[in-house]
Amino acid sequence: MAERTSQPCAPGVPIEALRAELDREAEGRFLFELAAELYPICRSITGAGLRETLDRIGRHVPLERHSLPSGTRVFDWTIPPEWNIRGAWIRGPHGERVVDFADHNLHVVSYSEPVRARMSLDSLRPHLHSLPERPRWIPYRTSYYQRSWGFCLEHERAARLPDGEYEVCIDASLEDGLLDWAELVLPGETPEEVLFSCHACHPSLANDNLSSLAVATSLARLLPRARRRFTYRFLFVPGTIGAIAWLSQNAERALRIRHGMVLACLGDPGPFTWKRSRRGDHAIDRAVEFALARSGRKWEARPFTPYGYDERQYGSPGFDLPVGRLTRTPNGEYPEYHTSADDLSLIGPEALVDSLDMLLRILEIVEGDRRYQNTQPFCEPQLGRRGLYGALGGLPDPGARSLAMLWVLNLSDGAHSLLDIATRAELPFELVRETAELLEAHELLRPA
């Protein structure tokens, strides 16, 4: 099946120019407002809430929609029934609603089967979930692949429930339907791809879901203006099953991926954390870590583990794709994670736009990194007679540009990339890249 792309590749501006021109205040406002718009929607791995979320993102970027019907085999998994919920509540012994889905969509365990029953408090308690250590927060719980039902509530409320008969209603459906996802492809000069993947299945959780959806949408809005060597693919998928479904339908296409990032938890003020790809030494690992190290921000790199988000699907042994994960504070490491406290107060325009800026910094390296071959490899070429000393004007340290020329010429043997050179020489990547372009213009380098 032919793949639709958003637009043909245009000349565009360098990504570093795109970043320099970014109106951080306006973009931060857009990021936060998009997260706030999506926050009330009850999402799950299937259903109307997921489709509405993709619809709203699609108002900002031209998404292509895909779906697979319930019962479809995707590797060792099966697309589950579609879940939709219209309402849910618990009525107490005195006739009052003690829990109501209308107040917060975390109140119902995601994928709860429909129920309408009367029962004692002792019979109800196994279906109630709360956090004794966080008595005012509602936990987030799911039951995607095992038929059950339940409610989540604040522990202080659960502890006050009186004995007596309770009426329980979950007005939901589990029926044959569809699993949906959306993607955007921005073609580049080559078919080799850079992948950004976000999970779009969590309900009202601002940092662990909506922050990455907003940042990815913003990046997808900006990149059509950029000069793109690579083709860019944005995936908005339900977690786990969505990535598995996409890979099952795009196994050959996935082999084009040269750099990939799963995006999550990008709206809190914590330091950046890079979870490396399965191999740990792909070009994307080195590009991210170089960009983070040069950014002046606090950051950490961690080894790959087969636990977390969809990096474990892209990094499964049959694919072993060069995909890591970029977060600020990682999943499970901030107290609000998977609770009602992961609300809009946890994220902010400043952190969101800072995450966007960091991605652009990384892409400057991804796009600019190349390998060259020195055309004069026997001793140093005479740079002075070519007018190359002082050719990179405006740099604060004239010695740095001369040193960059010597490093680029020495290591441009077809085996070392510009990122390798910048790392080893401890020089800014932009300086190394500009130096290489200058030397290529003087026919002292050729693409390897």
N, C-alpha and C positions, 0 to 999 in steps of 0.2 A: 504494500500500500504506500503510495507516495505521501511524503510528510509535508505538511504545510508549514512554512516559515513566515515570520511576521513581516519581513521585508527583505529585499535584496541587500547584499553587503554594500554599504556606501563608504566613501573615502573617510569621512569623519575626522574627529580631532583625537590627538593622543589622550590616553586615559589620564595621564598626569595633568593635562590641561583641563579635562573634565573635573578632576578633583579640585584643582585650583579655582575653578569658576563656581564651585558648589556654594549655593546660598544655604549655609548650615542652619540658620534660624528658620527659614521657610521650609527646608526639607525636614528638619526635626519636627516642626508642627504637622506636616503631612504624615510623617511616620506615626506620631502619637494619635492623631485623629483617625487614621485607618485602623489602628489597634483598638481604639475606643469604639469605632463603628462595628467591628467584628466581635467585640467582647460579649455582648448579650446572647449571641447565637448558641444554641445547644448543638454542638458538633459531636459526631461519633465517626466510626470508621466507614459507615454507610449512612444514607438517609438524606432527608430534606435539609438538615442543618449544614451538612458538608456541601451539598450542592449550592445552597445560598451563599456560603462562604466563598466558593469558587466563582459564583456569579459576581459577587461584590469586588473581588480582586480583578475579575475580568473587565470591570469598568475602567480600570487604570492601565491595563496591559492586555494585548490581544491573545488570549489563551486559546489553545486547542483542547477540546474536551474529549475524554475517553471513558469507557466504562466496560465492565465485564459482568455478566449475569451471575446471580447466585448459583452455586453448584459447580462453577467452572474450576477445573484443576489448574493450579499454578505451582509447578514443581510439586513439593510434598504437601501443599496446602490446598484448601478448597475455599472459594469465595463464599462467605457466610450469608445467611438471610439478611435482608435489609431491615434495619431497625428504625422505627419512627415513634416518637412519643408526643402525645397531645396534652397530657396533664397527669399529675400524680399527687396524692396527699394521704396523710394519716389523720383520722378524726379520733379524738380522745373520748374518754368515758363521759365527759360533760358536753359533748357535741362540738367542741372547738377543734379547728385544724391545728394540730401540734407541729406538723411538718407539711410544707406545700412547695411543690416543684416550681410554682409560679414565682416564688420568692427568690429562688436561686437554682440554676439548673444542675448544680453539683448535688442537690438533695437526693437524686435518684441514681442508683448504680447504673452506669451506662450498659445498655443491652439487657436491662431487666425485662423478663417476660411479663406479659400482662397478668394482672391479678386483681380480683375483687373479692374481699373476704372479711369476716369478722373473727377476731382471735383475742386471747388473753395477752397481757403484757409479757408473760413468760414465753409464750409462743412467738411473739413478735420480736423479742430481743435478739435472737440469732440473725435476724434480717436487718439489724441496725448497726451502723458503723460510725464510730466517733474516735476522737483522739484525746485520751486522758491527759497527755502531756501538753496539749494545746486546746484547752477546754472551750475556747470561743471560735475555733476554726472548724469549717466543714471539710472533711477529707474527700478526695476524688478517688472513686473506685470503679472498676469495670468488670464485666463478666462476658467478654466477647464470644468465647468458644465453649462455654458451659452454661446450660440453661439454669437460670436462677433469678432471683429478684432481691432487691434490697433498697434501703434508704440510708443516706448519710446525713448526719446532723451534728451540731455542736455538742460536746460531751456534757457541758453544764446543763443543756436542755434535756439530753438523754437521761441524766441522773435525776431530774425532777419529775419524770413521767410517773403519774400515779397508777396504782393497780386498778384493774377494771378491764372492760371490753373495749377493743379498738376496732375501728373500721379502716380498712386499707384499700386503696385504689391506685393502680398503675394502668393508665389508659395508654397502652403502647401496642405496637404490632411488630411481629417478627415473621416476615413473609418473603417469598421469592422476589427479588428486585435486582438492584445494581450496586456495584462498587464503582465509585467515580474517582477520577483524578484529572488534573489539568497540567498542561505544559506549554512552554513558550520556547521557541528556537530562534535565535538570532544568528544568521549565517555569517561566517567569516571568510577570510581568504582561503582557508583550508577546511576540510571536513572534520579535522581533529577537534575534539570537544572539551569544553570546560563545563562541568556539571555543578549546579546548585540544587540541593534537595531539601525540602522542608516538610515536616509532618503537619497536616491540616485537620487533624481529627479530634483535638481536645476541645472540651467546652470552654467555660469562662475561666481560662488560665492565661494571664497576660504575658508573663515572661516565658513560660514553657509552652509556647505555641505561637501566640500572636506577635511577639517581638520579631521572630524570624520571618513570619509571613509578611510583615510590614517592611522589613529591611530588604528581603528578596524582591518584593514588588517595587520598591524604590530603585533598587539596582537595575531591575529589568526595565524601568522607565528611562534610566539614564544611558544605558549602554547602546541603544540605537544611535546615539550621537557620536559614539566612539569609533575610532579606527580599530578594526578587530582582525587580528591574525587568526584567532581560533573562532570556532562556532560555539555559541553559548546556549546551554539548555537549562531551563528552570523547571523543576518538578515540584508540584504541590500535590502531595499524596497523603492518604491516610497512613499512619505509622505501621510499620512492619508489613502488613498485608498489602499495602499500596506499593511499596518498593518491590516486594516480591512479584506482585502482578505486573508492574512495569518491566522488570527484568525478564519475566517469562515471555512477554510480548516483544521484547527488544534486545534479545540476547546478542544478535550480531551488531546491532547499533551500539550497544554498550561498549564494544571493543574499540570504538573511536575515542572513548574518554581518556584524556591525557592528564587532566587535573580535575579533582572533584572535592566538594565541600558539602557536608551536611551542616545546616545552620539551625541553631536552637539557642534559647536563653540569651538573647542579645540585647535585652532592654534594661537590665539591672546595672548598677554602677560598679560591679566587681571587675577584677582584672580579667584579661582575655586568657582563655585556655584552649590550646590546640591539642586535640587527640590525634595522634599520627595515624597514617594509613597502616594497613596490615603489615606491609613490608617495612615501613618506617623511614625509608630513605628515598622515596619518590621525589621527583622535582617539586611537587606541590608541598611536601613536607619542608623541603629546604627553602622554598619561596616564602611560605607562611612564617617560618621561624626567623628568616632574615628580616622580613618586613616588621615583625613584632619587635625584634631586637633593636631595630633602628628607629622605632616609632617614639621612643621615650615613655611608653606606657608600661605598666606592670603586666607581666604575662608569665605563662608557664606552658611547657610542652609535656605531654604524657604519652606513654606507649599505648599502642592499640590493645584493646581487650574485646572479646566477643560479647560484650554487654553494653547496652546503651541505646542509641537511636539507630537509624537505618544505615549508618556506616558499617554495621555488622552484616547487612545484606549485600551491600556493594563489595565488601571485603570478604565475603564467603569464599572458600577455596576454589570453587568452580569459576568464579569471576576474578577475584583478587585485583579489584580495580584500585587505581590510585586515588582513593577517597578518604579524607580524614574528616574531623568534625571541629567546627569553630563555635565556641560559646564564650560567654563571659563566665559567671559562676556556673559550674556544670550542674547537670540534673542531679537532684538528691543532695546537693551540698549547700543549699540555702533553706532555712527552716520553713519558708512559705511554699516550697515545692509540693505540687499536687494537693494543694488545699485552697480554700476560698481566700486565703490571705495573699495568694498570687493574683492580685487584682491590679487595677490600673495605677494604684499608688506605688507599686513596686517598680514600675518602669517610667522612664522619662525621655523627653525629646533629646536631651543632651547625650544620654547613653546610646540611644537609638542611632542618632546621626554619627556618633563616634564609631559605632560598629560599621555603619555604611562607609565611613571614611577609611576604616581599616581594610575593608574588602577592596576598595579602590587602590589602596597602597599595595596590596597583595597582587592585584591584577596588573599593576604597572610592571611588576617583576615578571609575572607569568607571560605577559604579552611581549616584553622586551628581551627576554632571555633567549639567546641563540648561541650556536657554536660557529666559530670562524676558523679558517685556515690562514696562517701567515704566508703571504706570497713571497716573502724574503726571509726564509727561516735560518739562513746561514749567517750568523752574527746579526747585530742590530742594523737596521736600515738607517741611512743618514736622514734624520728628521729635520735638521736645520735647513738644509737646502730645499726642502719641500715646504718650508714655512710653517711647520707644525708646532714648534715651540711657541707658546703663547696663542695658539689658535683657538683655544677654548676660553674666550674672554669672560670676565665677570666673576670668576671663581675667587674666593677669598684667599686661597692658598695656591700660588702658581706652582709650587713644588708638587702639589697633589696631582695636577693634570699631567705633568711630566712623568711622575711615578705611574699614573694610570696607563699612559701610553706604553711604558716599558713592561708593565705587568700584562697588558692585553696582548702585546706583540709576543711576549715570551710564552704565554700559556695558550695562545690561539693555535693549537695543534690539532684541532678537529675533535679532541677528546674532552676538553674543558669547555663548559658553558660560561657565559658572562657572569652568571650567578656564582659559579665556582670561583671565578677570578675575583669578584667583589668580596666573597667570603674569605678567601685566602689572603688577599691584599688588605683586607679590612678597610675597604673604600666604599663610598656610597654607590649603590647600584646605578643610579642615574648618571653619575660621572663615568662609570665604566661603560655603560651603554652608549652615551654620547661620544666617548673616546673611540669606541669600536666603529660607530657610524662615520666618524671623521676619517679614521684610518681606512675604512672601506672606500670612502670617496676618493682617497688618494691611492687606491689600488694596492694598498699594503695588506689588506685582508680580503678574503672572499668567503662567502657562506660555505660552511663545511657540508 
